[in-house]
């Protein structure tokens, strides 16, 4: 299941920024249906878009959304929070972890039965801060690093179900979330195109902009990536009973 055309997609945080660009991109690529999951009411003129009220930190809403959706091919975990901080307030860190880590985990777990049936894909929108933290958005960087580790674990554990898991390591992008970050930024539209190019090309780790692409070649041949593959193979062997 590589292409978007004719598929059913769910995108969290689909009302603005990269999420909105991802929504428009799947429509452009011929998605059969697109669930736009948002915390606030949302409307879209395309009849293929189905608004879905979903706060990723609300377990009841997550389970209700999973019951509402009857079939799913691609889950895009895009909803996130980014507040500038230096770890002065534990509550800020906990809030980032609740949204950027536990939200991704909870939503993915809820939709696993759908994705197992379709042998679908999970796309986790992370950030280059997951591998190179920015100290002035410390809690955000920590939560994205944790979410990257979660993504790698999901990738290994869900492979037996035929579910592919993609990490999107996004650099600075022109959105409300990064408006105070003084750096060259990619457009949300270009990021969205690159994300689904990567999904269709079955890239495990997607680097969707010029800043993140600087990391791409080195990452694929890095000891860290080699070790991830080795550990995944060991885990697969244990599940198959071929590792003592």
N, C-alpha and C positions, 0 to 999 in steps of 0.2 A: 504494500500500500504506500506508493511513493507520491503520487500526484494529488493535487487538491481538487482537480476537476471532478465534479460529480460526488464529492465527499461531504460528510457532515462534520463541521468544525465547531468547537466551543472555545471562546477566547475570554479570559477573565480581564477585567479592567479595560473593557473594549470601548469606552465612551470618549477617551481622549488620548493624546500623545501617541506613543508607539502602539498601544492597544487599538486605537481607532484606525491607524494606518494598517495594522495587521488585518482588521476587519475588512477594510476597503480592498486590500490586496487579495484576500481569498474570494471575495465577490468578483473581482476582475479576472481571477483565474478559473472561474466557473464552478465554485462550490455549490452543491445542491442546497445546503442549508447552513446558516451560520448563527449559532447561539451567541448573543452579545451579553455577557455576564457583567453586571455593574451593581454597585451599591445603591445608586440613585436611579429613579425612573429614566428610561432611555427609549427613544423612538428613532426609527430609520425608515426612509422611503422605500427601500428595496424589500419586496415581499418575502425574500429568502431569509431575511434577518428576523430572528426570534429573540426579543428582549427577555432577559432572565435576571431577576433580582438575586444578587449573590454577594454577600460579605464573606470573604474567604476565612475570616476568623470566627464565623458563626456556624457551629457544627450543625445546628438545626437547619439553617438555610442551605448548607452544603448538601445535606442528605435529601432535602426537598428538591433541590436542583437535579440531583442524580435520579430521583424518581420521575421528575418531569421529562427528562430527556430519555427517549426510547432507544436511540441508537447514536453511536459516536465513532468517528474515525480518527480525529485528531483533537487532542486537548492541548491548548496553549495556556500555560500558567504565566500570565503577564502581569497581573495585579501586583502592585508593590508600593512601598513607602520609602522615602528618602528624606531624612531630617539631618541638618548639620549639627554635629555634636562632637565632644571630645571625651565621651564616657563619664561625664560628670554625674549623670542621672541614670541609675539602673533601669528605671521605668522606660526610658527611651530605648535602651537596648532590648528590653523585653517586648516592647511594641514592634520593633523591627523584626525580631525573631518570630513573633506571632503571625505577622503578615508574610514576610519574605521567605521564611523557612517552614513553619508549621502550616501556614495557609497552602503552600505548594504541596506539602505532604498530604494534608487532609483532603484537598480537592482531588488529587491523583488517586488516593485510595478509594474515594467514593465512586469514581468513574471507572475503576479497574474492570468490573464485569463487562461494561460496554466495550472497552478497548480490547479486552481479551476476545470477545466474540468477533470483533472486526479485524483483529490482529493489527491494531492501529499504532498511533504514535503519540508520544508526549513531548511537548516542546516547552522547556523551561527558560524563560527570559531572565538571564542573570546579568552580569556586568564584568568588565575587565577588573573591577575592584574585587572580584572574587579571588583573583590570583595575585593582584598587586593593590593592597588596600590604600585608600586615601585617608590619612589620619583625621582630616577635618570633617569627614562624614564616617566616623569610626563605626557606629552601630550599623549603618547601612553596609559597610564593607564586610564586617563580621558576619552579618546575616546572609549576605550573598556568597561568602566563602562557604558557610555552612550549607547553603542551598546547592552550591556546586558539588559538594561532597555527597549530598542527598541524591543529586542527579546521577552521579557516577554509580552510587549504590543501586538506584532504581534501574539503571541501564543493565547492570549485571543480573539483578534479581528477576527482572521482567523479560529477559531475553527468551526464556523457556516458553513464555506465553506468546511469543511472536510480536511483542510490543517493542518498538524502537523508542529510545529516549535521547533527545537532542538537548544539548546545552548551548544557549545563545549567549556569547560573551560580548556584550554590547559596550562600545565606547561612548563618549559624550554625544548626546543627541539633543536636537532642538525641541525640548519639551518644557512644560511648566516645572517639572521635577528638577531639571538641571539649569533653570534660567539664571541662577546666581553663580553658576560655575563658569569661570572665565577661561574658555578653551575653544579651539575650533570644534564645531559640532556637525554631525551628519543630520540629514533630514529624516524624520520618521518614515517617510515614504520609501527612501532608499534603503533604510534598515529593514523595513517590512519585505521589500522585494528580495533582499539578500537572505533573509530568514527562510522564506519559502523556496528559494533556489537551493539553499542548503538542505532543507527537508526533502525536496524532490531528488537531490543528489545523494541522499542518505548519509550526510555528513554527521558524525557524532557530535563534534564541537564546531559551532558555526561562529565565524568572526565576521560580522555584517557591515563593518565600516572601515575606513582607511586606518584609523588608529588601532583598532583591534586586529586588523589583518597583518600588522607588523609582527604580531605574536604568533600568527598561525603556523608558519613553516617550522619555527623553532619548537612550538608546542607539540606538533605531531611526532617529531623525532626526539622529544625530550625523555629523560629517564622517568619523569613523573607519569607521562602517558604510557610508557612501556610497562611500568609497574602496575598501573591501572589495568591494562590488558592482562598481565600475568595473574593478578589477583582475581580478575573476573573468570579467567580460565580455571583457576583452582576452585573457585566457588561452583562453577558449572560442573566440574568433575566430582565434587563432593555430592552435589544434588543427584548426579547420575550414578553415584556409588562406585566411581572408578578411581577415587583417591582414598588411600588407606587412612 
